[in-house]
Amino acid sequence: MSAVDTRHINRDSLFLMAEVRLEGDSASHRVKVRNLSAGGMMAEGDVAVLRGARVSVELRNLPVVEGSVAWVQDNRFGIAFAREIDPRAPRTAVGGGDLDTPRFVRPASILPNGQTFERGPLRKL
């Protein structure tokens, strides 16, 4: 991105994990994504980065995104992406189906393997 201040762009506050690779380093570093926009993200983790360093980021449901470190403060840093992304994609479930949701949070009307939910008489407890 350019040197123009883009902090007014809408960001999604969220908690995701991502893999960050520094240019010239084969190791990847797991970081927490604190906010995400089409043009960049704020990450938190124990990664020794310097402002201006080139990085690649792996976010769920997206191809690897190239970028550079825009700022660093303690264990948080900002990454400006080289190209815009869809910031909603990492929030989407990988499988996308209701049956991928754990049973304890799924509505009772959604049963596995095409089973149907039949209402019967209520029983006294």
MOPAC internal coordinates of N, CA, C and O (Angstrom, degrees):
PM7 1SCF
backbone

  N    0.0000 0     0.00 0     0.00 0    0    0    0
  C    1.4532 1     0.00 0     0.00 0    1    0    0
  C    1.5229 1   108.62 1     0.00 0    2    1    0
  O    1.2310 1   120.41 1   -13.91 1    3    2    1
  N    1.3048 1   116.82 1   166.09 1    3    2    1
  C    1.4534 1   120.90 1  -177.30 1    5    3    2
  C    1.5192 1   110.39 1   -82.85 1    6    5    3
  O    1.2310 1   120.80 1     0.83 1    7    6    5
  N    1.3249 1   116.08 1  -179.17 1    7    6    5
  C    1.4563 1   121.60 1  -179.43 1    9    7    6
  C    1.5298 1   111.97 1   -79.13 1   10    9    7
  O    1.2310 1   120.10 1  -174.32 1   11   10    9
  N    1.3251 1   117.41 1     5.68 1   11   10    9
  C    1.4592 1   122.13 1   179.74 1   13   11   10
  C    1.5264 1   109.48 1   -71.37 1   14   13   11
  O    1.2310 1   120.25 1   -40.76 1   15   14   13
  N    1.3181 1   117.12 1   139.24 1   15   14   13
  C    1.4629 1   121.59 1   179.33 1   17   15   14
  C    1.5224 1   109.40 1   -70.16 1   18   17   15
  O    1.2310 1   120.23 1   -61.89 1   19   18   17
  N    1.3328 1   117.18 1   118.11 1   19   18   17
  C    1.4643 1   121.58 1  -177.31 1   21   19   18
  C    1.5164 1   111.90 1  -115.87 1   22   21   19
  O    1.2310 1   119.82 1  -160.54 1   23   22   21
  N    1.3258 1   117.94 1    19.46 1   23   22   21
  C    1.4600 1   120.15 1  -176.78 1   25   23   22
  C    1.5174 1   113.43 1   -67.79 1   26   25   23
  O    1.2310 1   119.47 1   167.48 1   27   26   25
  N    1.3198 1   118.61 1   -12.52 1   27   26   25
  C    1.4629 1   121.68 1   179.01 1   29   27   26
  C    1.5285 1   112.12 1   -82.62 1   30   29   27
  O    1.2310 1   119.74 1   170.16 1   31   30   29
  N    1.3362 1   118.11 1    -9.84 1   31   30   29
  C    1.4669 1   121.80 1  -179.04 1   33   31   30
  C    1.5288 1   108.90 1   -67.15 1   34   33   31
  O    1.2310 1   120.87 1   -39.02 1   35   34   33
  N    1.3427 1   115.94 1   140.98 1   35   34   33
  C    1.4701 1   120.51 1   179.97 1   37   35   34
  C    1.5163 1   111.22 1   -58.01 1   38   37   35
  O    1.2310 1   121.54 1   -42.26 1   39   38   37
  N    1.3320 1   114.66 1   137.74 1   39   38   37
  C    1.4553 1   121.75 1   177.10 1   41   39   38
  C    1.5059 1   108.36 1  -126.96 1   42   41   39
  O    1.2310 1   120.67 1   -29.98 1   43   42   41
  N    1.3221 1   116.32 1   150.02 1   43   42   41
  C    1.4564 1   121.38 1   172.64 1   45   43   42
  C    1.5148 1   107.73 1   -97.72 1   46   45   43
  O    1.2310 1   120.57 1   -57.94 1   47   46   45
  N    1.3318 1   116.51 1   122.06 1   47   46   45
  C    1.4551 1   119.41 1   172.11 1   49   47   46
  C    1.5101 1   106.82 1   -80.74 1   50   49   47
  O    1.2310 1   120.40 1   -49.80 1   51   50   49
  N    1.3107 1   116.84 1   130.20 1   51   50   49
  C    1.4452 1   120.55 1  -175.74 1   53   51   50
  C    1.5097 1   109.70 1  -160.54 1   54   53   51
  O    1.2310 1   121.27 1    -3.11 1   55   54   53
  N    1.2971 1   115.18 1   176.89 1   55   54   53
  C    1.4528 1   120.61 1   175.33 1   57   55   54
  C    1.5167 1   107.50 1  -133.01 1   58   57   55
  O    1.2310 1   120.97 1   -76.19 1   59   58   57
  N    1.3179 1   115.76 1   103.81 1   59   58   57
  C    1.4589 1   123.16 1   177.59 1   61   59   58
  C    1.5196 1   107.90 1  -130.80 1   62   61   59
  O    1.2310 1   121.25 1   -15.19 1   63   62   61
  N    1.3020 1   115.22 1   164.81 1   63   62   61
  C    1.4472 1   120.42 1   173.20 1   65   63   62
  C    1.5254 1   107.72 1  -108.18 1   66   65   63
  O    1.2310 1   120.63 1   -30.76 1   67   66   65
  N    1.3243 1   116.40 1   149.24 1   67   66   65
  C    1.4596 1   122.04 1   178.22 1   69   67   66
  C    1.5201 1   108.66 1  -144.11 1   70   69   67
  O    1.2310 1   121.34 1   -17.55 1   71   70   69
  N    1.3147 1   115.04 1   162.45 1   71   70   69
  C    1.4656 1   121.89 1   175.37 1   73   71   70
  C    1.5214 1   107.10 1  -108.78 1   74   73   71
  O    1.2310 1   120.41 1   -52.08 1   75   74   73
  N    1.3359 1   116.82 1   127.92 1   75   74   73
  C    1.4601 1   122.29 1   179.02 1   77   75   74
  C    1.5253 1   108.29 1  -116.88 1   78   77   75
  O    1.2310 1   121.12 1   -46.11 1   79   78   77
  N    1.3307 1   115.47 1   133.89 1   79   78   77
  C    1.4689 1   121.29 1   176.74 1   81   79   78
  C    1.5163 1   108.52 1  -121.23 1   82   81   79
  O    1.2310 1   120.86 1   -51.79 1   83   82   81
  N    1.3154 1   115.95 1   128.21 1   83   82   81
  C    1.4596 1   120.39 1   175.66 1   85   83   82
  C    1.5217 1   109.13 1   -80.56 1   86   85   83
  O    1.2310 1   120.65 1   -35.88 1   87   86   85
  N    1.3169 1   116.36 1   144.12 1   87   86   85
  C    1.4557 1   120.65 1   179.01 1   89   87   86
  C    1.5320 1   109.55 1   -58.52 1   90   89   87
  O    1.2310 1   120.70 1   -48.81 1   91   90   89
  N    1.3143 1   116.28 1   131.19 1   91   90   89
  C    1.4577 1   121.07 1   179.59 1   93   91   90
  C    1.5176 1   114.12 1    84.89 1   94   93   91
  O    1.2310 1   119.99 1   179.72 1   95   94   93
  N    1.3343 1   117.62 1    -0.28 1   95   94   93
  C    1.4663 1   121.95 1   179.80 1   97   95   94
  C    1.5240 1   108.05 1  -117.42 1   98   97   95
  O    1.2310 1   120.21 1   -52.87 1   99   98   97
  N    1.3168 1   117.20 1   127.13 1   99   98   97
  C    1.4647 1   119.82 1  -178.46 1  101   99   98
  C    1.5255 1   112.18 1   -80.44 1  102  101   99
  O    1.2310 1   119.86 1   161.59 1  103  102  101
  N    1.3182 1   117.87 1   -18.41 1  103  102  101
  C    1.4722 1   120.88 1  -179.01 1  105  103  102
  C    1.5212 1   110.39 1   -77.72 1  106  105  103
  O    1.2310 1   121.13 1   -36.39 1  107  106  105
  N    1.3323 1   115.44 1   143.61 1  107  106  105
  C    1.4625 1   119.36 1   173.97 1  109  107  106
  C    1.5296 1   108.41 1  -105.76 1  110  109  107
  O    1.2310 1   121.14 1   -27.92 1  111  110  109
  N    1.3080 1   115.43 1   152.08 1  111  110  109
  C    1.4604 1   122.18 1  -177.03 1  113  111  110
  C    1.5229 1   108.72 1  -121.45 1  114  113  111
  O    1.2310 1   120.67 1   -51.71 1  115  114  113
  N    1.3185 1   116.33 1   128.29 1  115  114  113
  C    1.4660 1   121.45 1   179.13 1  117  115  114
  C    1.5280 1   108.33 1   -82.49 1  118  117  115
  O    1.2310 1   121.05 1   -52.43 1  119  118  117
  N    1.3411 1   115.60 1   127.57 1  119  118  117
  C    1.4604 1   121.40 1  -179.12 1  121  119  118
  C    1.5216 1   109.90 1  -130.52 1  122  121  119
  O    1.2310 1   121.24 1   -20.86 1  123  122  121
  N    1.3203 1   115.24 1   159.14 1  123  122  121
  C    1.4648 1   121.54 1   173.59 1  125  123  122
  C    1.5204 1   107.52 1   -91.50 1  126  125  123
  O    1.2310 1   120.64 1   -47.08 1  127  126  125
  N    1.3153 1   116.38 1   132.92 1  127  126  125
  C    1.4609 1   121.33 1   176.12 1  129  127  126
  C    1.5222 1   106.68 1   -92.73 1  130  129  127
  O    1.2310 1   120.37 1   -64.31 1  131  130  129
  N    1.3197 1   116.89 1   115.69 1  131  130  129
  C    1.4641 1   121.29 1  -177.43 1  133  131  130
  C    1.5155 1   112.91 1   -90.11 1  134  133  131
  O    1.2310 1   119.77 1   144.18 1  135  134  133
  N    1.3209 1   118.05 1   -35.82 1  135  134  133
  C    1.4636 1   120.33 1   170.81 1  137  135  134
  C    1.5120 1   108.99 1  -151.58 1  138  137  135
  O    1.2310 1   121.51 1   -21.58 1  139  138  137
  N    1.3141 1   114.71 1   158.42 1  139  138  137
  C    1.4541 1   120.72 1  -171.54 1  141  139  138
  C    1.5154 1   109.52 1  -145.08 1  142  141  139
  O    1.2310 1   120.80 1   -44.47 1  143  142  141
  N    1.3169 1   116.07 1   135.53 1  143  142  141
  C    1.4616 1   121.51 1   173.87 1  145  143  142
  C    1.5194 1   107.60 1  -134.26 1  146  145  143
  O    1.2310 1   120.68 1    -2.78 1  147  146  145
  N    1.3090 1   116.30 1   177.22 1  147  146  145
  C    1.4611 1   120.46 1   179.78 1  149  147  146
  C    1.5265 1   111.12 1   -62.77 1  150  149  147
  O    1.2310 1   120.07 1   150.96 1  151  150  149
  N    1.3239 1   117.47 1   -29.04 1  151  150  149
  C    1.4588 1   121.09 1  -175.17 1  153  151  150
  C    1.5075 1   116.63 1  -101.71 1  154  153  151
  O    1.2310 1   119.93 1   173.09 1  155  154  153
  N    1.3498 1   117.74 1    -6.91 1  155  154  153
  C    1.4605 1   118.01 1  -178.15 1  157  155  154
  C    1.5105 1   112.53 1   177.41 1  158  157  155
  O    1.2310 1   121.46 1     6.62 1  159  158  157
  N    1.3346 1   114.81 1  -173.38 1  159  158  157
  C    1.4605 1   120.12 1  -178.19 1  161  159  158
  C    1.5184 1   110.14 1  -154.27 1  162  161  159
  O    1.2310 1   121.19 1   -19.65 1  163  162  161
  N    1.3372 1   115.33 1   160.35 1  163  162  161
  C    1.4504 1   121.21 1   170.51 1  165  163  162
  C    1.5179 1   107.08 1  -108.82 1  166  165  163
  O    1.2310 1   120.70 1   -51.79 1  167  166  165
  N    1.3344 1   116.26 1   128.21 1  167  166  165
  C    1.4538 1   121.77 1  -179.13 1  169  167  166
  C    1.5177 1   109.25 1  -117.45 1  170  169  167
  O    1.2310 1   121.30 1   -23.97 1  171  170  169
  N    1.3239 1   115.11 1   156.03 1  171  170  169
  C    1.4539 1   121.59 1   177.12 1  173  171  170
  C    1.5212 1   108.11 1  -134.35 1  174  173  171
  O    1.2310 1   120.57 1   -50.89 1  175  174  173
  N    1.3220 1   116.51 1   129.11 1  175  174  173
  C    1.4535 1   119.94 1   179.17 1  177  175  174
  C    1.5131 1   111.46 1   174.15 1  178  177  175
  O    1.2310 1   121.60 1    -8.37 1  179  178  177
  N    1.3101 1   114.54 1   171.63 1  179  178  177
  C    1.4640 1   121.26 1   179.78 1  181  179  178
  C    1.5226 1   110.16 1   -88.53 1  182  181  179
  O    1.2310 1   121.37 1  -108.62 1  183  182  181
  N    1.3190 1   114.98 1    71.38 1  183  182  181
  C    1.4595 1   121.70 1   179.22 1  185  183  182
  C    1.5197 1   107.15 1  -124.81 1  186  185  183
  O    1.2310 1   120.66 1   -52.19 1  187  186  185
  N    1.3064 1   116.34 1   127.81 1  187  186  185
  C    1.4721 1   120.30 1   178.86 1  189  187  186
  C    1.5220 1   108.47 1   -83.64 1  190  189  187
  O    1.2310 1   120.65 1   -83.56 1  191  190  189
  N    1.3233 1   116.36 1    96.44 1  191  190  189
  C    1.4628 1   120.94 1  -179.74 1  193  191  190
  C    1.5202 1   109.59 1  -117.73 1  194  193  191
  O    1.2310 1   121.23 1   -25.17 1  195  194  193
  N    1.3047 1   115.25 1   154.83 1  195  194  193
  C    1.4579 1   121.95 1   175.92 1  197  195  194
  C    1.5168 1   109.03 1  -119.29 1  198  197  195
  O    1.2310 1   120.98 1   -30.40 1  199  198  197
  N    1.3143 1   115.74 1   149.60 1  199  198  197
  C    1.4599 1   120.23 1   177.27 1  201  199  198
  C    1.5217 1   109.01 1   -57.11 1  202  201  199
  O    1.2310 1   120.51 1   -47.18 1  203  202  201
  N    1.3326 1   116.62 1   132.82 1  203  202  201
  C    1.4551 1   122.35 1   179.28 1  205  203  202
  C    1.5168 1   113.84 1    94.30 1  206  205  203
  O    1.2310 1   119.93 1   169.29 1  207  206  205
  N    1.3337 1   117.74 1   -10.71 1  207  206  205
  C    1.4667 1   120.36 1  -179.63 1  209  207  206
  C    1.5238 1   110.55 1   -64.28 1  210  209  207
  O    1.2310 1   120.61 1   -40.53 1  211  210  209
  N    1.3251 1   116.43 1   139.47 1  211  210  209
  C    1.4658 1   121.72 1   177.33 1  213  211  210
  C    1.5244 1   108.32 1   -83.03 1  214  213  211
  O    1.2310 1   120.77 1   -44.21 1  215  214  213
  N    1.3372 1   116.13 1   135.79 1  215  214  213
  C    1.4619 1   121.62 1  -178.71 1  217  215  214
  C    1.5236 1   109.99 1  -137.76 1  218  217  215
  O    1.2310 1   121.37 1   -17.82 1  219  218  217
  N    1.3329 1   114.98 1   162.18 1  219  218  217
  C    1.4615 1   120.79 1   168.79 1  221  219  218
  C    1.5201 1   106.21 1  -125.27 1  222  221  219
  O    1.2310 1   121.33 1   -37.97 1  223  222  221
  N    1.3339 1   115.06 1   142.03 1  223  222  221
  C    1.4570 1   121.31 1  -174.33 1  225  223  222
  C    1.5189 1   109.40 1  -123.25 1  226  225  223
  O    1.2310 1   120.93 1   -46.49 1  227  226  225
  N    1.3349 1   115.82 1   133.51 1  227  226  225
  C    1.4614 1   121.77 1   174.47 1  229  227  226
  C    1.5198 1   108.06 1  -107.47 1  230  229  227
  O    1.2310 1   120.96 1   -67.70 1  231  230  229
  N    1.3356 1   115.77 1   112.30 1  231  230  229
  C    1.4553 1   122.97 1   176.15 1  233  231  230
  C    1.5195 1   108.33 1  -112.98 1  234  233  231
  O    1.2310 1   120.23 1   -32.20 1  235  234  233
  N    1.3108 1   117.16 1   147.80 1  235  234  233
  C    1.4671 1   121.93 1  -179.79 1  237  235  234
  C    1.5311 1   110.90 1   -56.50 1  238  237  235
  O    1.2310 1   120.56 1   -41.58 1  239  238  237
  N    1.3232 1   116.53 1   138.42 1  239  238  237
  C    1.4668 1   125.02 1   176.27 1  241  239  238
  C    1.5288 1   114.70 1    66.81 1  242  241  239
  O    1.2310 1   119.80 1  -164.69 1  243  242  241
  N    1.3346 1   117.98 1    15.31 1  243  242  241
  C    1.4652 1   120.96 1   178.11 1  245  243  242
  C    1.5224 1   109.38 1  -133.14 1  246  245  243
  O    1.2310 1   120.53 1   -28.97 1  247  246  245
  N    1.3369 1   116.59 1   151.03 1  247  246  245
  C    1.4704 1   117.74 1   171.57 1  249  247  246
  C    1.5321 1   108.90 1   -68.61 1  250  249  247
  O    1.2310 1   120.48 1   -14.75 1  251  250  249
  N    1.3143 1   116.68 1   165.25 1  251  250  249
  C    1.4673 1   121.24 1   179.47 1  253  251  250
  C    1.5281 1   108.98 1   -57.43 1  254  253  251
  O    1.2310 1   121.05 1   -45.61 1  255  254  253
  N    1.3268 1   115.60 1   134.39 1  255  254  253
  C    1.4640 1   121.95 1  -177.88 1  257  255  254
  C    1.5279 1   108.79 1  -111.27 1  258  257  255
  O    1.2310 1   120.83 1   -51.10 1  259  258  257
  N    1.3181 1   116.03 1   128.90 1  259  258  257
  C    1.4664 1   121.69 1   177.46 1  261  259  258
  C    1.5225 1   108.85 1   -88.94 1  262  261  259
  O    1.2310 1   120.56 1   -28.45 1  263  262  261
  N    1.3158 1   116.53 1   151.55 1  263  262  261
  C    1.4558 1   120.26 1   178.20 1  265  263  262
  C    1.5071 1   111.28 1  -171.72 1  266  265  263
  O    1.2310 1   121.34 1     9.92 1  267  266  265
  N    1.3224 1   115.05 1  -170.08 1  267  266  265
  C    1.4627 1   120.62 1   177.91 1  269  267  266
  C    1.5203 1   109.32 1  -139.94 1  270  269  267
  O    1.2310 1   121.20 1   -26.37 1  271  270  269
  N    1.3275 1   115.31 1   153.63 1  271  270  269
  C    1.4607 1   121.41 1  -179.46 1  273  271  270
  C    1.5261 1   107.91 1   -74.54 1  274  273  271
  O    1.2310 1   120.53 1   -58.34 1  275  274  273
  N    1.3207 1   116.59 1   121.66 1  275  274  273
  C    1.4624 1   121.98 1  -177.36 1  277  275  274
  C    1.5293 1   111.81 1   -90.90 1  278  277  275
  O    1.2310 1   120.37 1   146.38 1  279  278  277
  N    1.3231 1   116.90 1   -33.62 1  279  278  277
  C    1.4702 1   121.38 1  -179.73 1  281  279  278
  C    1.5230 1   109.07 1  -158.11 1  282  281  279
  O    1.2310 1   121.11 1   -21.45 1  283  282  281
  N    1.3329 1   115.49 1   158.55 1  283  282  281
  C    1.4567 1   122.20 1   178.43 1  285  283  282
  C    1.5204 1   108.15 1  -138.70 1  286  285  283
  O    1.2310 1   120.90 1   -47.22 1  287  286  285
  N    1.3433 1   115.89 1   132.78 1  287  286  285
  C    1.4610 1   120.67 1   175.44 1  289  287  286
  C    1.5296 1   107.71 1  -146.59 1  290  289  287
  O    1.2310 1   120.83 1   -67.53 1  291  290  289
  N    1.3145 1   116.02 1   112.47 1  291  290  289
  C    1.4625 1   123.10 1  -176.56 1  293  291  290
  C    1.5335 1   109.08 1    56.21 1  294  293  291
  O    1.2310 1   120.02 1    58.04 1  295  294  293
  N    1.3267 1   117.57 1  -121.96 1  295  294  293
  C    1.4692 1   119.38 1  -179.21 1  297  295  294
  C    1.5309 1   112.07 1  -100.71 1  298  297  295
  O    1.2310 1   120.15 1  -164.83 1  299  298  297
  N    1.3161 1   117.31 1    15.17 1  299  298  297
  C    1.4659 1   122.44 1   176.31 1  301  299  298
  C    1.5223 1   109.05 1  -112.58 1  302  301  299
  O    1.2310 1   121.52 1   -31.26 1  303  302  301
  N    1.3340 1   114.70 1   148.74 1  303  302  301
  C    1.4580 1   119.00 1   177.52 1  305  303  302
  C    1.5207 1   109.95 1  -153.67 1  306  305  303
  O    1.2310 1   121.25 1   -25.94 1  307  306  305
  N    1.3115 1   115.21 1   154.06 1  307  306  305
  C    1.4542 1   121.64 1   179.20 1  309  307  306
  C    1.5132 1   110.46 1  -103.56 1  310  309  307
  O    1.2310 1   120.90 1   -38.35 1  311  310  309
  N    1.3220 1   115.89 1   141.65 1  311  310  309
  C    1.4596 1   121.51 1   177.27 1  313  311  310
  C    1.5261 1   108.11 1  -120.29 1  314  313  311
  O    1.2310 1   120.94 1   -53.48 1  315  314  313
  N    1.3262 1   115.81 1   126.52 1  315  314  313
  C    1.4645 1   121.78 1   174.28 1  317  315  314
  C    1.5204 1   107.03 1   -96.28 1  318  317  315
  O    1.2310 1   120.60 1   -59.38 1  319  318  317
  N    1.3406 1   116.46 1   120.62 1  319  318  317
  C    1.4560 1   120.47 1  -178.45 1  321  319  318
  C    1.5282 1   110.97 1   -74.44 1  322  321  319
  O    1.2310 1   121.04 1   -32.79 1  323  322  321
  N    1.3372 1   115.61 1   147.21 1  323  322  321
  C    1.4674 1   121.06 1   177.76 1  325  323  322
  C    1.5263 1   111.08 1   -72.56 1  326  325  323
  O    1.2310 1   120.63 1   152.65 1  327  326  325
  N    1.3348 1   116.40 1   -27.35 1  327  326  325
  C    1.4650 1   120.84 1   176.09 1  329  327  326
  C    1.5283 1   107.77 1  -138.57 1  330  329  327
  O    1.2310 1   120.47 1   -26.26 1  331  330  329
  N    1.3062 1   116.71 1   153.74 1  331  330  329
  C    1.4613 1   119.96 1  -178.36 1  333  331  330
  C    1.5251 1   111.22 1   -72.15 1  334  333  331
  O    1.2310 1   121.12 1   -29.20 1  335  334  333
  N    1.3263 1   115.47 1   150.80 1  335  334  333
  C    1.4625 1   122.27 1   178.84 1  337  335  334
  C    1.5239 1   108.93 1  -122.19 1  338  337  335
  O    1.2310 1   120.51 1    -8.01 1  339  338  337
  N    1.3096 1   116.63 1   171.99 1  339  338  337
  C    1.4632 1   121.75 1   171.47 1  341  339  338
  C    1.5250 1   106.43 1   -90.93 1  342  341  339
  O    1.2310 1   119.32 1   -73.58 1  343  342  341
  N    1.3206 1   118.90 1   106.42 1  343  342  341
  C    1.4618 1   120.43 1  -175.39 1  345  343  342
  C    1.5231 1   113.85 1   -68.56 1  346  345  343
  O    1.2310 1   119.87 1   168.53 1  347  346  345
  N    1.3336 1   117.85 1   -11.47 1  347  346  345
  C    1.4684 1   120.38 1   177.89 1  349  347  346
  C    1.5192 1   112.37 1   -83.23 1  350  349  347
  O    1.2310 1   119.92 1   157.32 1  351  350  349
  N    1.3334 1   117.77 1   -22.68 1  351  350  349
  C    1.4698 1   121.59 1  -175.45 1  353  351  350
  C    1.5343 1   113.36 1   -58.01 1  354  353  351
  O    1.2310 1   118.59 1   134.91 1  355  354  353
  N    1.3304 1   120.29 1   -45.09 1  355  354  353
  C    1.4671 1   118.72 1  -179.65 1  357  355  354
  C    1.5290 1   114.24 1   -65.09 1  358  357  355
  O    1.2310 1   120.16 1   160.19 1  359  358  357
  N    1.3266 1   117.30 1   -19.81 1  359  358  357
  C    1.4612 1   121.09 1   178.66 1  361  359  358
  C    1.5267 1   112.29 1   -79.73 1  362  361  359
  O    1.2310 1   120.24 1   159.87 1  363  362  361
  N    1.3278 1   117.15 1   -20.13 1  363  362  361
  C    1.4542 1   121.82 1  -177.45 1  365  363  362
  C    1.5164 1   109.67 1   -73.49 1  366  365  363
  O    1.2310 1   120.68 1   -42.65 1  367  366  365
  N    1.3226 1   116.31 1   137.35 1  367  366  365
  C    1.4575 1   120.84 1   178.37 1  369  367  366
  C    1.5178 1   109.53 1   -62.06 1  370  369  367
  O    1.2310 1   120.50 1   -36.19 1  371  370  369
  N    1.3157 1   116.65 1   143.81 1  371  370  369
  C    1.4559 1   121.55 1  -177.73 1  373  371  370
  C    1.5170 1   111.09 1   -60.94 1  374  373  371
  O    1.2310 1   119.97 1   131.41 1  375  374  373
  N    1.3508 1   117.67 1   -48.59 1  375  374  373
  C    1.4642 1   121.10 1  -179.91 1  377  375  374
  C    1.5110 1   111.91 1   -77.31 1  378  377  375
  O    1.2310 1   120.50 1   143.80 1  379  378  377
  N    1.3072 1   116.64 1   -36.20 1  379  378  377
  C    1.4458 1   121.79 1   177.37 1  381  379  378
  C    1.5158 1   115.46 1    80.42 1  382  381  379
  O    1.2310 1   119.31 1   170.88 1  383  382  381
  N    1.3340 1   118.91 1    -9.12 1  383  382  381
  C    1.4544 1   120.73 1  -177.39 1  385  383  382
  C    1.5158 1   111.79 1   -98.42 1  386  385  383
  O    1.2310 1   121.03 1   -24.67 1  387  386  385
  N    1.3443 1   115.64 1   155.33 1  387  386  385
  C    1.4583 1   119.93 1   179.22 1  389  387  386
  C    1.5157 1   112.61 1   -65.23 1  390  389  387
  O    1.2310 1   119.96 1   153.50 1  391  390  389
  N    1.3240 1   117.69 1   -26.50 1  391  390  389
  C    1.4561 1   119.87 1  -178.81 1  393  391  390
  C    1.5233 1   111.94 1   -75.13 1  394  393  391
  O    1.2310 1   120.00 1   168.67 1  395  394  393
  N    1.3454 1   117.61 1   -11.33 1  395  394  393
  C    1.4581 1   120.84 1   174.63 1  397  395  394
  C    1.5204 1   110.98 1   -79.74 1  398  397  395
  O    1.2310 1   120.60 1   164.31 1  399  398  397
  N    1.3328 1   116.46 1   -15.69 1  399  398  397
  C    1.4489 1   121.84 1   178.21 1  401  399  398
  C    1.5206 1   109.02 1   -75.29 1  402  401  399
  O    1.2310 1   119.82 1   -43.06 1  403  402  401
  N    1.3322 1   117.95 1   136.94 1  403  402  401
  C    1.4671 1   118.62 1   178.92 1  405  403  402
  C    1.5286 1   111.26 1   -55.68 1  406  405  403
  O    1.2310 1   120.20 1   -35.73 1  407  406  405
  N    1.3139 1   117.23 1   144.27 1  407  406  405
  C    1.4621 1   123.46 1  -175.83 1  409  407  406
  C    1.5226 1   112.70 1   -55.38 1  410  409  407
  O    1.2310 1   120.00 1   142.01 1  411  410  409
  N    1.3353 1   117.60 1   -37.99 1  411  410  409
  C    1.4612 1   119.23 1  -175.10 1  413  411  410
  C    1.5249 1   114.17 1   -70.07 1  414  413  411
  O    1.2310 1   119.54 1   167.15 1  415  414  413
  N    1.3419 1   118.48 1   -12.85 1  415  414  413
  C    1.4665 1   120.08 1   176.30 1  417  415  414
  C    1.5248 1   112.03 1  -112.69 1  418  417  415
  O    1.2310 1   119.96 1  -179.56 1  419  418  417
  N    1.3238 1   117.68 1     0.44 1  419  418  417
  C    1.4563 1   123.10 1   179.89 1  421  419  418
  C    1.5241 1   109.93 1   -86.61 1  422  421  419
  O    1.2310 1   119.25 1   -39.16 1  423  422  421
  N    1.3302 1   119.03 1   140.84 1  423  422  421
  C    1.4613 1   119.84 1   175.30 1  425  423  422
  C    1.5239 1   110.78 1   -59.18 1  426  425  423
  O    1.2310 1   120.27 1   -32.48 1  427  426  425
  N    1.3071 1   117.10 1   147.52 1  427  426  425
  C    1.4577 1   121.91 1  -178.06 1  429  427  426
  C    1.5247 1   111.98 1   -61.55 1  430  429  427
  O    1.2310 1   119.98 1   157.24 1  431  430  429
  N    1.3211 1   117.65 1   -22.76 1  431  430  429
  C    1.4609 1   120.57 1  -178.03 1  433  431  430
  C    1.5295 1   112.81 1   -76.25 1  434  433  431
  O    1.2310 1   119.51 1   169.61 1  435  434  433
  N    1.3372 1   118.55 1   -10.39 1  435  434  433
  C    1.4572 1   121.61 1   179.39 1  437  435  434
  C    1.5226 1   107.85 1  -103.84 1  438  437  435
  O    1.2310 1   120.89 1   -73.86 1  439  438  437
  N    1.3119 1   115.89 1   106.14 1  439  438  437
  C    1.4569 1   121.66 1  -178.18 1  441  439  438
  C    1.5225 1   110.06 1  -111.67 1  442  441  439
  O    1.2310 1   119.41 1   -27.91 1  443  442  441
  N    1.3277 1   118.74 1   152.09 1  443  442  441
  C    1.4630 1   121.04 1  -179.48 1  445  443  442
  C    1.5207 1   112.66 1   -72.25 1  446  445  443
  O    1.2310 1   121.03 1   -18.20 1  447  446  445
  N    1.3222 1   115.63 1   161.80 1  447  446  445
  C    1.4716 1   124.42 1   173.26 1  449  447  446
  C    1.5259 1   114.09 1    56.26 1  450  449  447
  O    1.2310 1   119.27 1  -145.64 1  451  450  449
  N    1.2995 1   118.99 1    34.36 1  451  450  449
  C    1.4553 1   122.30 1   175.14 1  453  451  450
  C    1.5186 1   114.66 1    70.59 1  454  453  451
  O    1.2310 1   119.82 1  -168.05 1  455  454  453
  N    1.3260 1   117.94 1    11.95 1  455  454  453
  C    1.4628 1   119.93 1   178.45 1  457  455  454
  C    1.5244 1   108.88 1   -67.03 1  458  457  455
  O    1.2310 1   120.69 1   -26.59 1  459  458  457
  N    1.3055 1   116.29 1   153.41 1  459  458  457
  C    1.4565 1   120.15 1   179.14 1  461  459  458
  C    1.5216 1   109.82 1  -110.69 1  462  461  459
  O    1.2310 1   121.54 1   -25.93 1  463  462  461
  N    1.2842 1   114.65 1   154.07 1  463  462  461
  C    1.4519 1   121.58 1  -179.87 1  465  463  462
  C    1.5225 1   107.81 1   -98.60 1  466  465  463
  O    1.2310 1   120.24 1   -63.04 1  467  466  465
  N    1.3040 1   117.15 1   116.96 1  467  466  465
  C    1.4608 1   120.95 1   179.37 1  469  467  466
  C    1.5220 1   108.85 1  -108.25 1  470  469  467
  O    1.2310 1   122.12 1   -50.64 1  471  470  469
  N    1.3035 1   113.54 1   129.36 1  471  470  469
  C    1.4587 1   117.96 1   178.65 1  473  471  470
  C    1.5474 1   108.93 1   -83.61 1  474  473  471
  O    1.2310 1   121.59 1   -49.31 1  475  474  473
  N    1.2972 1   114.56 1   130.69 1  475  474  473
  C    1.4496 1   120.18 1   178.56 1  477  475  474
  C    1.5141 1   109.49 1  -117.74 1  478  477  475
  O    1.2310 1   120.72 1     7.41 1  479  478  477
  N    1.2951 1   116.23 1  -172.59 1  479  478  477
  C    1.4616 1   118.83 1   178.43 1  481  479  478
  C    1.5273 1   110.00 1   -66.66 1  482  481  479
  O    1.2310 1   121.23 1   -32.48 1  483  482  481
  N    1.3052 1   115.25 1   147.52 1  483  482  481
  C    1.4522 1   120.34 1   177.57 1  485  483  482
  C    1.5205 1   109.06 1   -74.11 1  486  485  483
  O    1.2310 1   120.66 1   -34.76 1  487  486  485
  N    1.2942 1   116.34 1   145.24 1  487  486  485
  C    1.4608 1   118.92 1   178.42 1  489  487  486
  C    1.5141 1   108.58 1  -111.31 1  490  489  487
  O    1.2310 1   120.71 1   -28.42 1  491  490  489
  N    1.2790 1   116.24 1   151.58 1  491  490  489
  C    1.4455 1   122.38 1  -179.65 1  493  491  490
  C    1.5214 1   109.07 1   -84.37 1  494  493  491
  O    1.2310 1   120.51 1   -43.91 1  495  494  493
  N    1.2935 1   116.62 1   136.09 1  495  494  493
  C    1.4712 1   120.64 1   177.72 1  497  495  494
  C    1.5029 1   110.85 1  -104.72 1  498  497  495
  O    1.2310 1   120.10 1   180.00 1  499  498  497

